[in-house]
Amino acid sequence: MRLTHLAAAIGMTALLAACATPWEVADVNTILAAPAPTVGTAFTKALFSEYQAAAKYEAQVEYEWDDAAIFARKGLRAADGEVVAPEQSGENWTVPAARAKEVADARARLIGYFGNGSRERVPAASAKAQVNFDCWVEEEAEGDTNSDCRAVFLKTEPELQVKPAVAAAPAAPKIVKTFIVYFDFNKATLTKAAQKTLKDVAVAQGEIKPTSIYVSGHTDTVGKSAYNDALSAKRATAVAAALSKLGVTSKVDQKSFGKTKLAVPTKDNVKEGKNRRVEIYFEK
Protein backbone atom coordinates (compact mmCIF):
# COMPACT_ATOMS: atom_id res chain seq x y z
CA MET A 1 0.00 0.00 0.00
CA ARG A 2 2.86 2.38 0.82
CA LEU A 3 4.41 1.71 -2.63
CA THR A 4 1.15 2.67 -4.36
CA HIS A 5 1.13 5.98 -2.49
CA LEU A 6 4.78 6.47 -3.32
CA ALA A 7 4.17 6.02 -7.04
CA ALA A 8 1.36 8.53 -7.01
CA ALA A 9 3.44 10.92 -4.94
CA ILE A 10 6.39 10.84 -7.32
CA GLY A 11 4.21 12.21 -10.08
CA MET A 12 3.05 15.13 -7.90
CA THR A 13 6.33 16.03 -6.26
CA ALA A 14 7.55 18.51 -8.87
CA LEU A 15 4.28 20.43 -8.75
CA LEU A 16 3.49 20.43 -5.04
CA ALA A 17 6.72 20.00 -3.14
CA ALA A 18 9.85 20.85 -5.00
CA CYS A 19 11.90 20.74 -1.79
CA ALA A 20 10.40 17.50 -0.43
CA THR A 21 11.48 13.94 -1.15
CA PRO A 22 9.07 11.41 -2.63
CA TRP A 23 9.16 9.57 0.70
CA GLU A 24 8.05 12.69 2.56
CA VAL A 25 5.20 13.27 0.14
CA ALA A 26 4.21 9.62 0.44
CA ASP A 27 4.05 9.83 4.24
CA VAL A 28 1.87 12.92 4.04
CA ASN A 29 -0.47 11.34 1.50
CA THR A 30 -0.69 8.22 3.66
CA ILE A 31 -1.85 10.06 6.76
CA LEU A 32 -4.24 12.27 4.80
CA ALA A 33 -5.93 9.15 3.43
CA ALA A 34 -5.80 7.21 6.70
CA PRO A 35 -9.07 6.40 8.51
CA ALA A 36 -9.54 7.05 12.19
CA PRO A 37 -7.56 4.49 14.19
CA THR A 38 -9.33 1.61 15.91
CA VAL A 39 -6.51 0.76 18.32
CA GLY A 40 -4.86 2.68 21.11
CA THR A 41 -6.16 4.95 23.86
CA ALA A 42 -8.36 8.00 23.66
CA PHE A 43 -5.18 10.05 23.84
CA THR A 44 -3.35 8.31 20.98
CA LYS A 45 -6.47 8.48 18.82
CA ALA A 46 -6.78 12.20 19.49
CA LEU A 47 -3.05 12.59 18.87
CA PHE A 48 -3.45 10.97 15.45
CA SER A 49 -6.23 13.42 14.54
CA GLU A 50 -4.20 16.44 15.65
CA TYR A 51 -1.06 15.33 13.78
CA GLN A 52 -3.16 14.55 10.70
CA ALA A 53 -4.59 18.08 10.76
CA ALA A 54 -1.13 19.57 11.27
CA ALA A 55 0.29 17.59 8.33
CA LYS A 56 -2.58 18.68 6.11
CA TYR A 57 -2.10 22.33 7.02
CA GLU A 58 1.65 22.26 6.46
CA ALA A 59 1.26 20.53 3.09
CA GLN A 60 -1.81 22.21 1.65
CA VAL A 61 -1.62 25.70 3.18
CA GLU A 62 2.05 26.31 3.94
CA TYR A 63 3.38 24.04 1.17
CA GLU A 64 6.07 22.85 3.56
CA TRP A 65 5.95 19.16 2.77
CA ASP A 66 9.12 18.35 4.66
CA ASP A 67 7.56 19.70 7.89
CA ALA A 68 4.25 18.07 7.00
CA ALA A 69 6.03 14.73 6.73
CA ILE A 70 7.36 15.04 10.28
CA PHE A 71 3.85 15.54 11.62
CA ALA A 72 2.59 12.73 9.36
CA ARG A 73 5.11 10.22 10.69
CA LYS A 74 4.27 11.05 14.28
CA GLY A 75 0.57 10.74 13.49
CA LEU A 76 1.00 7.34 11.83
CA ARG A 77 2.85 6.11 14.91
CA ALA A 78 0.00 7.37 17.10
CA ALA A 79 -2.47 5.55 14.81
CA ASP A 80 -0.75 2.31 15.85
CA GLY A 81 -1.36 3.17 19.52
CA GLU A 82 2.10 4.52 20.28
CA VAL A 83 2.33 7.30 22.87
CA VAL A 84 4.53 9.64 20.86
CA ALA A 85 6.64 12.05 22.92
CA PRO A 86 6.48 15.83 22.44
CA GLU A 87 9.12 17.38 20.19
CA GLN A 88 12.53 18.27 21.59
CA SER A 89 14.67 21.02 20.16
CA GLY A 90 17.27 19.44 17.90
CA GLU A 91 15.17 16.36 17.18
CA ASN A 92 13.59 17.67 13.98
CA TRP A 93 13.84 21.43 14.41
CA THR A 94 16.33 23.50 16.43
CA VAL A 95 15.07 26.41 18.53
CA PRO A 96 17.40 29.45 18.56
CA ALA A 97 19.36 29.80 21.80
CA ALA A 98 17.60 33.04 22.74
CA ARG A 99 14.24 31.23 22.70
CA ALA A 100 15.36 27.87 24.05
CA LYS A 101 14.50 28.44 27.72
CA GLU A 102 10.85 29.39 27.20
CA VAL A 103 10.29 26.44 24.89
CA ALA A 104 12.13 24.00 27.19
CA ASP A 105 10.15 25.23 30.20
CA ALA A 106 6.91 24.75 28.31
CA ARG A 107 7.89 21.20 27.35
CA ALA A 108 8.77 20.43 30.98
CA ARG A 109 5.33 21.66 32.08
CA LEU A 110 3.68 19.54 29.39
CA ILE A 111 5.55 16.42 30.52
CA GLY A 112 4.51 17.25 34.08
CA TYR A 113 0.83 17.43 33.12
CA PHE A 114 1.14 14.07 31.40
CA GLY A 115 2.77 12.65 34.53
CA ASN A 116 -0.20 13.90 36.55
CA GLY A 117 -2.61 12.00 34.32
CA SER A 118 -3.84 14.66 31.90
CA ARG A 119 -3.68 12.21 28.97
CA GLU A 120 -6.25 10.08 30.80
CA ARG A 121 -8.33 12.95 32.27
CA VAL A 122 -8.47 15.19 29.21
CA PRO A 123 -7.09 13.21 26.25
CA ALA A 124 -8.30 15.59 23.53
CA ALA A 125 -6.86 18.69 25.21
CA SER A 126 -3.60 16.85 25.95
CA ALA A 127 -3.23 15.84 22.30
CA LYS A 128 -4.04 19.35 21.13
CA ALA A 129 -1.45 20.82 23.49
CA GLN A 130 1.24 18.37 22.36
CA VAL A 131 0.78 18.90 18.62
CA ASN A 132 0.63 22.67 19.01
CA PHE A 133 3.77 22.50 21.11
CA ASP A 134 5.50 20.58 18.31
CA CYS A 135 4.24 23.18 15.85
CA TRP A 136 5.53 25.92 18.17
CA VAL A 137 9.01 24.33 18.05
CA GLU A 138 8.81 24.25 14.25
CA GLU A 139 7.78 27.90 14.05
CA GLU A 140 10.53 28.97 16.47
CA ALA A 141 13.07 27.21 14.25
CA GLU A 142 11.75 29.33 11.38
CA GLY A 143 12.14 32.55 13.38
CA ASP A 144 8.49 33.04 14.43
CA THR A 145 8.61 33.85 18.15
CA ASN A 146 4.90 34.51 18.58
CA SER A 147 3.21 31.92 16.41
CA ASP A 148 -0.41 30.83 16.44
CA CYS A 149 0.74 27.41 17.65
CA ARG A 150 2.38 28.98 20.71
CA ALA A 151 -0.83 30.88 21.44
CA VAL A 152 -2.96 27.73 21.14
CA PHE A 153 -0.61 25.79 23.42
CA LEU A 154 -0.71 28.47 26.10
CA LYS A 155 -4.50 28.73 25.82
CA THR A 156 -4.94 24.96 26.10
CA GLU A 157 -2.43 24.51 28.92
CA PRO A 158 -4.80 25.36 31.81
CA GLU A 159 -7.11 22.51 30.75
CA LEU A 160 -4.32 20.05 31.52
CA GLN A 161 -3.76 21.25 35.07
CA VAL A 162 -5.18 19.31 38.00
CA LYS A 163 -8.05 21.34 39.36
CA PRO A 164 -7.87 21.85 43.14
CA ALA A 165 -10.50 19.91 44.97
CA VAL A 166 -13.38 22.04 46.15
CA ALA A 167 -13.84 21.52 49.86
CA ALA A 168 -17.32 20.39 50.73
CA ALA A 169 -19.26 22.93 52.71
CA PRO A 170 -19.49 21.91 56.35
CA ALA A 171 -22.83 20.45 57.31
CA ALA A 172 -25.15 23.03 58.79
CA PRO A 173 -25.73 22.52 62.52
CA LYS A 174 -29.16 21.17 63.38
CA ILE A 175 -31.35 20.85 66.43
CA VAL A 176 -30.94 17.34 67.83
CA LYS A 177 -32.85 17.58 71.13
CA THR A 178 -35.51 19.86 72.63
CA PHE A 179 -36.73 20.32 76.21
CA ILE A 180 -39.51 22.58 77.53
CA VAL A 181 -40.13 23.79 81.08
CA TYR A 182 -43.36 25.54 82.06
CA PHE A 183 -44.06 28.33 84.56
CA ASP A 184 -46.98 29.36 86.71
CA PHE A 185 -48.90 32.44 85.69
CA ASN A 186 -46.89 35.64 86.10
CA LYS A 187 -43.98 33.71 87.69
CA ALA A 188 -40.31 33.19 86.83
CA THR A 189 -39.59 30.65 89.56
CA LEU A 190 -38.95 27.03 88.66
CA THR A 191 -41.56 24.45 89.60
CA LYS A 192 -40.62 20.97 90.80
CA ALA A 193 -41.53 19.62 87.39
CA ALA A 194 -39.28 22.22 85.75
CA GLN A 195 -36.38 21.31 88.04
CA LYS A 196 -36.76 17.63 87.15
CA THR A 197 -36.70 18.48 83.43
CA LEU A 198 -33.52 20.52 83.88
CA LYS A 199 -31.82 17.53 85.56
CA ASP A 200 -32.73 15.54 82.43
CA VAL A 201 -31.14 18.32 80.36
CA ALA A 202 -27.89 18.00 82.31
CA VAL A 203 -27.78 14.23 81.82
CA ALA A 204 -28.55 14.52 78.10
CA GLN A 205 -25.89 17.21 77.70
CA GLY A 206 -23.24 14.77 78.94
CA GLU A 207 -24.46 12.05 76.56
CA ILE A 208 -25.13 14.07 73.41
CA LYS A 209 -22.38 16.67 73.87
CA PRO A 210 -24.12 19.35 71.80
CA THR A 211 -22.03 22.06 70.15
CA SER A 212 -24.48 24.74 71.31
CA ILE A 213 -27.39 25.03 73.75
CA TYR A 214 -30.13 27.61 73.22
CA VAL A 215 -32.44 28.82 75.99
CA SER A 216 -35.42 30.93 74.93
CA GLY A 217 -37.97 32.48 77.30
CA HIS A 218 -41.66 33.07 76.44
CA THR A 219 -44.90 34.30 78.01
CA ASP A 220 -48.61 34.15 77.35
CA THR A 221 -50.50 37.19 76.04
CA VAL A 222 -51.66 38.64 79.33
CA GLY A 223 -50.19 42.10 79.98
CA LYS A 224 -48.27 44.67 77.97
CA SER A 225 -45.44 43.75 75.64
CA ALA A 226 -42.73 45.48 77.68
CA TYR A 227 -43.76 43.63 80.83
CA ASN A 228 -43.81 40.26 79.04
CA ASP A 229 -40.43 40.95 77.46
CA ALA A 230 -38.96 41.40 80.92
CA LEU A 231 -40.81 38.37 82.31
CA SER A 232 -39.61 36.09 79.50
CA ALA A 233 -36.03 37.28 80.08
CA LYS A 234 -36.33 36.43 83.81
CA ARG A 235 -37.60 32.95 82.96
CA ALA A 236 -34.69 32.36 80.55
CA THR A 237 -32.24 33.60 83.19
CA ALA A 238 -33.73 31.32 85.82
CA VAL A 239 -33.32 28.29 83.56
CA ALA A 240 -29.77 29.24 82.52
CA ALA A 241 -28.76 29.74 86.16
CA ALA A 242 -30.23 26.38 87.19
CA LEU A 243 -28.44 24.64 84.31
CA SER A 244 -25.19 26.26 85.36
CA LYS A 245 -25.58 24.82 88.85
CA LEU A 246 -26.15 21.42 87.26
CA GLY A 247 -22.87 21.71 85.31
CA VAL A 248 -24.30 22.89 81.99
CA THR A 249 -22.18 26.01 81.69
CA SER A 250 -20.67 26.15 78.21
CA LYS A 251 -22.08 27.36 74.92
CA VAL A 252 -25.46 28.43 76.32
CA ASP A 253 -27.10 31.10 74.17
CA GLN A 254 -29.88 32.83 76.13
CA LYS A 255 -32.69 34.77 74.42
CA SER A 256 -36.19 36.00 75.29
CA PHE A 257 -39.19 36.70 73.06
CA GLY A 258 -41.96 37.88 75.37
CA LYS A 259 -45.33 37.07 73.81
CA THR A 260 -44.18 37.23 70.18
CA LYS A 261 -43.69 33.49 69.61
CA LEU A 262 -46.62 31.60 71.00
CA ALA A 263 -46.72 27.82 71.20
CA VAL A 264 -50.51 28.03 71.18
CA PRO A 265 -51.88 30.99 69.19
CA THR A 266 -54.35 33.03 71.28
CA LYS A 267 -55.88 36.45 71.30
CA ASP A 268 -54.42 39.16 73.53
CA ASN A 269 -54.89 38.89 77.33
CA VAL A 270 -55.47 35.12 77.28
CA LYS A 271 -53.93 32.89 79.93
CA GLU A 272 -52.40 29.83 78.28
CA GLY A 273 -50.09 27.58 80.31
CA LYS A 274 -48.27 26.16 77.25
CA ASN A 275 -47.17 29.66 76.27
CA ARG A 276 -45.55 30.32 79.68
CA ARG A 277 -42.41 28.40 78.95
CA VAL A 278 -38.67 28.22 78.34
CA GLU A 279 -37.49 26.09 75.45
CA ILE A 280 -34.05 24.44 75.53
CA TYR A 281 -32.46 23.29 72.27
CA PHE A 282 -29.39 21.15 71.72
CA GLU A 283 -27.62 21.95 68.44
CA LYS A 284 -24.98 19.71 66.92
C-alpha positions in Angstrom: 0.0 0.0 0.0 2.9 2.4 0.8 4.4 1.7 -2.6 1.1 2.7 -4.4 1.1 6.0 -2.5 4.8 6.5 -3.3 4.2 6.0 -7.0 1.4 8.5 -7.0 3.4 10.9 -4.9 6.4 10.8 -7.3 4.2 12.2 -10.1 3.1 15.1 -7.9 6.3 16.0 -6.3 7.6 18.5 -8.9 4.3 20.4 -8.8 3.5 20.4 -5.0 6.7 20.0 -3.1 9.8 20.8 -5.0 11.9 20.7 -1.8 10.4 17.5 -0.4 11.5 13.9 -1.1 9.1 11.4 -2.6 9.2 9.6 0.7 8.1 12.7 2.6 5.2 13.3 0.1 4.2 9.6 0.4 4.1 9.8 4.2 1.9 12.9 4.0 -0.5 11.3 1.5 -0.7 8.2 3.7 -1.9 10.1 6.8 -4.2 12.3 4.8 -5.9 9.2 3.4 -5.8 7.2 6.7 -9.1 6.4 8.5 -9.5 7.1 12.2 -7.6 4.5 14.2 -9.3 1.6 15.9 -6.5 0.8 18.3 -4.9 2.7 21.1 -6.2 4.9 23.9 -8.4 8.0 23.7 -5.2 10.1 23.8 -3.3 8.3 21.0 -6.5 8.5 18.8 -6.8 12.2 19.5 -3.0 12.6 18.9 -3.4 11.0 15.4 -6.2 13.4 14.5 -4.2 16.4 15.7 -1.1 15.3 13.8 -3.2 14.5 10.7 -4.6 18.1 10.8 -1.1 19.6 11.3 0.3 17.6 8.3 -2.6 18.7 6.1 -2.1 22.3 7.0 1.6 22.3 6.5 1.3 20.5 3.1 -1.8 22.2 1.6 -1.6 25.7 3.2 2.1 26.3 3.9 3.4 24.0 1.2 6.1 22.9 3.6 5.9 19.2 2.8 9.1 18.3 4.7 7.6 19.7 7.9 4.3 18.1 7.0 6.0 14.7 6.7 7.4 15.0 10.3 3.9 15.5 11.6 2.6 12.7 9.4 5.1 10.2 10.7 4.3 11.1 14.3 0.6 10.7 13.5 1.0 7.3 11.8 2.8 6.1 14.9 0.0 7.4 17.1 -2.5 5.5 14.8 -0.8 2.3 15.9 -1.4 3.2 19.5 2.1 4.5 20.3 2.3 7.3 22.9 4.5 9.6 20.9 6.6 12.0 22.9 6.5 15.8 22.4 9.1 17.4 20.2 12.5 18.3 21.6 14.7 21.0 20.2 17.3 19.4 17.9 15.2 16.4 17.2 13.6 17.7 14.0 13.8 21.4 14.4 16.3 23.5 16.4 15.1 26.4 18.5 17.4 29.5 18.6 19.4 29.8 21.8 17.6 33.0 22.7 14.2 31.2 22.7 15.4 27.9 24.0 14.5 28.4 27.7 10.9 29.4 27.2 10.3 26.4 24.9 12.1 24.0 27.2 10.2 25.2 30.2 6.9 24.7 28.3 7.9 21.2 27.4 8.8 20.4 31.0 5.3 21.7 32.1 3.7 19.5 29.4 5.5 16.4 30.5 4.5 17.2 34.1 0.8 17.4 33.1 1.1 14.1 31.4 2.8 12.7 34.5 -0.2 13.9 36.6 -2.6 12.0 34.3 -3.8 14.7 31.9 -3.7 12.2 29.0 -6.2 10.1 30.8 -8.3 12.9 32.3 -8.5 15.2 29.2 -7.1 13.2 26.3 -8.3 15.6 23.5 -6.9 18.7 25.2 -3.6 16.9 25.9 -3.2 15.8 22.3 -4.0 19.4 21.1 -1.4 20.8 23.5 1.2 18.4 22.4 0.8 18.9 18.6 0.6 22.7 19.0 3.8 22.5 21.1 5.5 20.6 18.3 4.2 23.2 15.9 5.5 25.9 18.2 9.0 24.3 18.0 8.8 24.2 14.3 7.8 27.9 14.0 10.5 29.0 16.5 13.1 27.2 14.2 11.7 29.3 11.4 12.1 32.5 13.4 8.5 33.0 14.4 8.6 33.9 18.2 4.9 34.5 18.6 3.2 31.9 16.4 -0.4 30.8 16.4 0.7 27.4 17.7 2.4 29.0 20.7 -0.8 30.9 21.4 -3.0 27.7 21.1 -0.6 25.8 23.4 -0.7 28.5 26.1 -4.5 28.7 25.8 -4.9 25.0 26.1 -2.4 24.5 28.9 -4.8 25.4 31.8 -7.1 22.5 30.7 -4.3 20.1 31.5 -3.8 21.2 35.1 -5.2 19.3 38.0 -8.1 21.3 39.4 -7.9 21.8 43.1 -10.5 19.9 45.0 -13.4 22.0 46.2 -13.8 21.5 49.9 -17.3 20.4 50.7 -19.3 22.9 52.7 -19.5 21.9 56.4 -22.8 20.5 57.3 -25.2 23.0 58.8 -25.7 22.5 62.5 -29.2 21.2 63.4 -31.3 20.8 66.4 -30.9 17.3 67.8 -32.9 17.6 71.1 -35.5 19.9 72.6 -36.7 20.3 76.2 -39.5 22.6 77.5 -40.1 23.8 81.1 -43.4 25.5 82.1 -44.1 28.3 84.6 -47.0 29.4 86.7 -48.9 32.4 85.7 -46.9 35.6 86.1 -44.0 33.7 87.7 -40.3 33.2 86.8 -39.6 30.6 89.6 -39.0 27.0 88.7 -41.6 24.4 89.6 -40.6 21.0 90.8 -41.5 19.6 87.4 -39.3 22.2 85.7 -36.4 21.3 88.0 -36.8 17.6 87.1 -36.7 18.5 83.4 -33.5 20.5 83.9 -31.8 17.5 85.6 -32.7 15.5 82.4 -31.1 18.3 80.4 -27.9 18.0 82.3 -27.8 14.2 81.8 -28.6 14.5 78.1 -25.9 17.2 77.7 -23.2 14.8 78.9 -24.5 12.0 76.6 -25.1 14.1 73.4 -22.4 16.7 73.9 -24.1 19.4 71.8 -22.0 22.1 70.2 -24.5 24.7 71.3 -27.4 25.0 73.7 -30.1 27.6 73.2 -32.4 28.8 76.0 -35.4 30.9 74.9 -38.0 32.5 77.3 -41.7 33.1 76.4 -44.9 34.3 78.0 -48.6 34.2 77.3 -50.5 37.2 76.0 -51.7 38.6 79.3 -50.2 42.1 80.0 -48.3 44.7 78.0 -45.4 43.7 75.6 -42.7 45.5 77.7 -43.8 43.6 80.8 -43.8 40.3 79.0 -40.4 40.9 77.5 -39.0 41.4 80.9 -40.8 38.4 82.3 -39.6 36.1 79.5 -36.0 37.3 80.1 -36.3 36.4 83.8 -37.6 33.0 83.0 -34.7 32.4 80.5 -32.2 33.6 83.2 -33.7 31.3 85.8 -33.3 28.3 83.6 -29.8 29.2 82.5 -28.8 29.7 86.2 -30.2 26.4 87.2 -28.4 24.6 84.3 -25.2 26.3 85.4 -25.6 24.8 88.9 -26.1 21.4 87.3 -22.9 21.7 85.3 -24.3 22.9 82.0 -22.2 26.0 81.7 -20.7 26.2 78.2 -22.1 27.4 74.9 -25.5 28.4 76.3 -27.1 31.1 74.2 -29.9 32.8 76.1 -32.7 34.8 74.4 -36.2 36.0 75.3 -39.2 36.7 73.1 -42.0 37.9 75.4 -45.3 37.1 73.8 -44.2 37.2 70.2 -43.7 33.5 69.6 -46.6 31.6 71.0 -46.7 27.8 71.2 -50.5 28.0 71.2 -51.9 31.0 69.2 -54.3 33.0 71.3 -55.9 36.4 71.3 -54.4 39.2 73.5 -54.9 38.9 77.3 -55.5 35.1 77.3 -53.9 32.9 79.9 -52.4 29.8 78.3 -50.1 27.6 80.3 -48.3 26.2 77.3 -47.2 29.7 76.3 -45.5 30.3 79.7 -42.4 28.4 78.9 -38.7 28.2 78.3 -37.5 26.1 75.4 -34.1 24.4 75.5 -32.5 23.3 72.3 -29.4 21.2 71.7 -27.6 21.9 68.4 -25.0 19.7 66.9 
